[in-house]
Amino acid sequence: MKDKTFIVVSTEVLPEVFPKVLEVKRLIACGEEKSSASACKRVGISRSAYYKYRECVFTYEEKLTQKIVTYYAVLRDEPGVLSGFLSEIHRSEANILTVNQNIPIDGAASVTITARLHGDGAEAYKLRETLGKLQGVVEIKLLSGE
């Protein structure tokens, strides 16, 4: 099997089925359509075309400019610490995907946060440094997305 190779191609030269597959994916993800059948009908492609290409067609932003990272942190068990931590992630224009916090033990709780960042790979490290300087952060590690 060949390695996957990604290319950037203007939609002006692509067969119209590819942008329509992207539109079907968007309609379903945003809840504007409840099923692939109704979404395909709405944009004017067959369900077989959608199923043939749905795992292979992505927007540039979706595949190349967004990075999913996971941070592990130990936070003091004090009011506002987790809220401030999450607010800082929000200020960096990241989209928080999951938050898992354990019950505090000995005055501190571990939390794992997965977020979608926009920008270059260095952004994950910059955000880790910023989060590490917040009041109440005992420890922070970048677990994935390096």
Buried (B, 14 or more C-beta within 10 A) or exposed (E): EEEEEEEEEEEEEEEEBBBBBBBBBBBBEEEEBEEBEEBBBBBEBEBEBBEEBBEEBBBEEEEEEBBBBBBBBBBBBEEEBBEBBBEBBEEBEBEEEEBEEEEBEEEBBBBBBBBBBEBEEEBBEEBBEBBBEBEBBBEBEBEEBE
